[in-house]
Amino acid sequence: MTGPVLVTGAAGRIGTVLRGGLPERGWAVRSLDVVAVPEPRPGEEHLVADATDLAAMTGAARGASAVVHLAGISGESTWAAISHANIEGTYCALEAARQAGVPRVVLASSNHASGWTERPDDGLLREEDAPPRPDTYYGVSKVAMEALGSLYADRYGLDVVCLRIGSAFAEPTTTRQLSTWLSPSDTVALVDAALRAPSPGFRVVWGVSDNARRWWDLSAAEALGYRSTDDAEGYAAALVAAHGEPDLADPVHRRVGGEYTTADFDAEHFTA
């Protein structure tokens, strides 16, 4: 592919990781966010625009080889905020790609699209065994994201890869994240694989490192070319000493969405 990769939400946590890591893998980056990105890298294009502005997004996508769409609200909020930023924003990313002739879009979905799914008693959970079961308005927006991606792949022939990201942080900070952690270097590797895979069509894959305690199957991601190099187990001793061994009967550890399935994330707590 020729042309830069347009990264929306580029000033955010994952966007910052990709802005540093994708160029190391040979990708030119065109960054877009509602705020100026801090310390643009040499040769990096950077645009200040709202990802829900279709005209601005279409202009930003022109000449790009792919769109990596990260922009939006990264946790639970009100329906008005989630539906605008996350659902309208996903539509704009896909429609801008279509109008600008960009052949591939990588979408930052989430484990919360299937948050009420329970972990298997044995074995690893495949994507096809975790259908849409959103745990929050945020999870609903990720289900809509995957549905829109499927539509644009089938109707318009775009290659669309949805990454059901687990816990993308510098390091795991809870015992749940010993299973769900996606390290910064693996984040770059996963997005790079989604950008390079030949003719993926529409795919949904788990976004997680090869953690010893993981319970999400990596086969679909590995079929794209993803190879994890990190494992959260190196943090296990300290986290278990601080919080105790995970209770697998606790919803936080039993369900895909973890704490998002608890009463603390009921919609009544997120009303305007």
C-alpha positions in Angstrom: 0.0 0.0 0.0 1.1 3.5 -0.7 0.2 6.7 1.2 0.1 7.4 4.9 -2.0 5.6 7.4 -4.6 8.0 8.8 -4.8 7.5 12.6 -7.8 9.1 14.3 -7.7 9.8 18.0 -4.0 10.0 17.5 -3.4 12.1 20.7 -4.9 9.3 22.9 -3.2 6.5 24.7 -3.3 3.9 21.9 -2.8 6.6 19.2 0.3 7.8 20.9 1.7 4.2 20.9 0.9 3.8 17.2 2.4 7.1 16.3 5.7 5.9 17.7 5.5 2.3 16.6 4.0 2.3 13.1 6.8 4.4 11.6 9.3 1.9 12.9 7.5 -0.7 10.8 7.7 1.4 7.7 4.3 3.2 7.9 4.0 6.9 7.4 1.4 8.3 9.8 -1.2 11.1 9.3 -2.5 11.9 12.7 -6.0 13.4 13.4 -7.5 14.4 16.7 -9.6 17.2 18.1 -6.5 18.5 19.9 -3.0 19.0 18.5 -0.9 15.9 19.0 2.1 16.6 21.4 5.5 16.5 19.9 4.8 15.4 16.3 7.4 12.9 15.0 9.6 13.9 12.1 7.7 13.6 8.8 4.4 13.0 10.6 1.4 14.8 9.2 -1.0 16.1 11.9 -4.5 17.5 11.5 -6.8 19.0 14.1 -10.4 17.9 13.3 -13.4 16.2 14.7 -13.8 12.6 13.6 -17.6 13.0 13.5 -17.2 15.7 10.8 -17.6 13.7 7.6 -16.3 16.5 5.3 -13.2 16.9 7.5 -12.7 13.1 7.7 -13.1 12.7 3.9 -10.5 15.4 3.3 -8.1 13.8 5.8 -8.5 10.4 4.2 -7.7 11.4 0.7 -4.4 9.8 -0.4 -4.2 7.6 2.6 -3.5 3.9 2.3 -5.6 2.9 5.3 -7.6 4.4 8.2 -7.0 3.2 11.8 -10.0 4.5 13.7 -9.4 5.0 17.4 -11.3 8.3 18.0 -14.2 8.3 20.4 -15.1 7.9 24.1 -13.0 5.1 25.6 -15.3 4.1 28.4 -18.9 4.3 29.6 -20.8 7.7 29.3 -24.2 9.0 28.5 -26.1 7.6 25.5 -26.0 11.0 23.8 -22.2 11.2 24.2 -21.6 7.6 23.2 -23.9 7.5 20.2 -22.5 10.7 18.8 -18.8 10.2 19.4 -18.6 6.4 18.9 -21.3 5.4 16.5 -21.5 8.6 14.4 -17.7 8.7 14.5 -17.4 5.1 13.1 -19.8 5.9 10.3 -17.8 8.9 9.4 -14.5 6.9 9.4 -16.0 4.2 7.1 -17.9 6.6 4.8 -14.8 8.9 4.5 -12.7 5.9 3.5 -15.3 4.9 0.9 -15.6 8.4 -0.5 -11.8 8.9 -0.5 -11.1 5.6 -2.1 -9.2 4.2 0.9 -9.3 0.4 0.7 -8.8 -0.6 4.3 -10.1 0.4 7.7 -8.9 -0.9 11.1 -11.5 -0.3 13.8 -10.8 -0.3 17.5 -13.6 -2.4 18.8 -13.6 -3.8 22.4 -14.1 -6.8 24.5 -17.1 -4.9 25.8 -19.0 -5.7 22.6 -19.5 -9.1 24.1 -19.1 -8.2 27.7 -21.8 -10.5 29.1 -20.3 -13.6 27.6 -18.9 -15.9 30.2 -15.4 -17.4 30.1 -15.3 -21.0 29.1 -14.7 -23.6 31.8 -11.9 -25.0 29.8 -10.2 -24.0 26.6 -10.0 -20.5 24.9 -12.9 -18.3 23.8 -13.0 -17.9 20.0 -14.5 -14.8 18.4 -17.4 -16.8 16.9 -18.3 -18.0 20.4 -18.6 -14.5 21.7 -21.5 -12.9 19.7 -22.7 -9.4 20.5 -23.7 -9.2 24.2 -22.8 -5.6 25.1 -22.3 -4.7 28.7 -22.8 -0.9 28.5 -23.7 1.9 26.1 -20.0 1.8 25.3 -20.3 -1.9 24.4 -23.3 -1.2 22.3 -21.2 1.4 20.3 -18.7 -1.3 19.6 -21.3 -3.7 18.4 -22.5 -1.0 16.1 -18.9 -0.4 15.0 -18.5 -4.1 14.0 -21.9 -4.1 12.3 -21.0 -0.9 10.3 -17.7 -2.5 9.4 -19.5 -5.6 8.1 -21.8 -3.5 6.0 -19.0 -1.5 4.4 -17.1 -4.7 3.7 -20.0 -6.5 2.1 -21.6 -3.6 0.3 -18.6 -1.5 -0.8 -15.8 -4.1 -0.8 -13.6 -2.4 1.9 -11.3 -4.6 3.9 -12.3 -4.0 7.5 -10.6 -5.5 10.5 -12.2 -5.0 14.0 -9.8 -5.4 16.9 -11.7 -6.4 20.1 -9.1 -4.8 22.4 -8.7 -6.1 25.9 -6.7 -3.9 28.3 -4.3 -1.7 26.3 -2.0 -0.2 28.9 1.7 0.2 29.5 1.5 -2.6 32.1 -1.3 -4.6 33.8 -2.6 -2.9 36.9 -5.3 -5.5 38.1 -5.4 -9.2 38.4 -8.1 -9.3 35.6 -5.6 -7.6 33.3 -3.2 -10.6 33.8 -5.6 -12.2 31.4 -6.7 -9.3 29.2 -3.5 -7.2 28.8 -2.4 -6.0 25.4 1.1 -4.5 25.7 2.2 -1.4 23.7 4.5 -3.4 21.5 1.8 -6.0 20.8 -0.6 -3.2 20.1 1.7 -2.0 17.3 2.2 -5.6 16.1 -1.6 -6.3 16.0 -2.4 -3.1 14.0 0.6 -3.7 11.7 -0.8 -7.2 11.0 -4.3 -5.8 10.3 -2.8 -3.3 7.9 -0.7 -5.9 6.0 -2.9 -9.0 5.9 -3.7 -9.8 2.2 -7.4 -9.2 1.4 -8.8 -9.9 4.9 -12.3 -8.9 3.9 -14.2 -8.5 7.2 -12.6 -9.8 10.3 -13.2 -9.6 14.1 -10.2 -10.6 16.2 -9.3 -10.4 19.9 -6.7 -7.9 20.8 -4.7 -9.4 23.6 -1.1 -10.3 24.3 0.0 -14.0 24.6 -0.6 -14.0 28.4 -0.2 -17.2 30.3 -3.6 -16.5 31.9 -5.5 -15.4 28.8 -8.7 -17.0 27.9 -9.3 -15.4 24.5 -8.1 -17.4 21.5 -5.4 -15.8 19.3 -5.9 -18.0 16.2 -7.9 -15.5 14.2 -5.4 -12.7 15.0 -2.5 -14.9 14.2 -4.1 -15.8 10.9 -3.6 -12.1 10.0 0.1 -12.4 10.8 0.0 -11.2 14.4 2.7 -12.6 16.7 2.7 -11.5 20.3 5.9 -11.1 22.2 4.7 -10.1 25.6 3.1 -11.9 28.6 1.5 -10.3 31.6 2.7 -13.1 33.9 5.8 -11.1 34.8 3.6 -8.7 36.7 1.6 -11.5 38.4 3.5 -11.9 41.6 3.2 -8.2 42.6 -0.5 -8.0 41.6 -1.5 -11.2 43.3 0.4 -10.1 46.5 -1.5 -6.9 46.4 -5.0 -8.1 45.5 -5.0 -11.9 46.0 -5.6 -14.6 43.4 -8.5 -14.0 41.1 -11.8 -15.5 42.1 -13.1 -17.0 38.9 -16.7 -17.0 40.3 -16.6 -13.2 40.6 -18.2 -11.5 37.5 -15.1 -9.3 37.1 -13.2 -12.5 36.3 -16.0 -14.7 35.0 -17.4 -12.4 32.3 -15.6 -11.0 29.2 -16.5 -7.4 30.2 -15.3 -7.7 33.8 -16.3 -4.8 36.0 -18.3 -3.3 33.1 -20.9 -6.0 33.9 -21.3 -4.9 37.6 -23.8 -2.5 39.1 -21.3 0.3 39.1 -21.6 0.6 35.3 -25.4 0.7 35.2 -26.7 3.4 32.8 -28.3 5.3 35.7 -24.9 6.3 36.8 -24.1 7.9 33.4 -27.1 10.1 32.8 -26.8 13.8 31.9 
